[in-house]
């Protein structure tokens, strides 16, 4: 297993292969776009998709919490995918997970899906904020928008880096994307898809490949 430590806005942060960021000085774990209940919402609409995505997402979150020893989790939006995703199976998995981590502070900076799906159930004890939320030198936001209050850590776009090899081969992997004033974290949830990124000169990109985070060289556009 390989994580990567980098410096952002004078702070050391760790890019974890579970697709989240650990800020060690404040023992904070930053998680973007878990989209809990997405598969259940699709099944409610009659689309046959696999079960178990919520359990797999929570398993990775458990692993990240154990490895980081974080005392706070900040969700950077889209905790829930849709109201239809609040199935009994999903609600039970959430409750059992929260009981295991009752001593950890949890905060949600609401995203566009949260505004439609509603806040997490009250028994999960997750404080919900509209954001952006300032915790200097960082600004926690769902949307990747520059802020005068600090360096923005965000989600929303589910970034993917397209790597090209010989013979017209290509592979798209989830990635961490750090620009001059804004970073975008990979989507944490299963079954979320990827969007190509438009890298600028000086940007740093790190792909997640299985249980490793690796720097990637991407073509940039001025």
Secondary structure, DSSP 8 states (H G I E B T S, - for coil): -B-EEEEETTEEEEEETTTEEEEGGGTEEEEB---BTHHHHHHHTT----S-HHHHHHHHHHHHHHHHT-SEEEE-S-SBS-GGG--HHHHHHHHHHHHHTTTSEEEEE--HHHHHH----GGG--EEE-S-EEETTEEE-SS---BTTBEEEE-SS-EEEEEE-STT-EEEEEEEEE-SSEEE--B-SSS---EE----TT-EEEEEETTEEEEE------
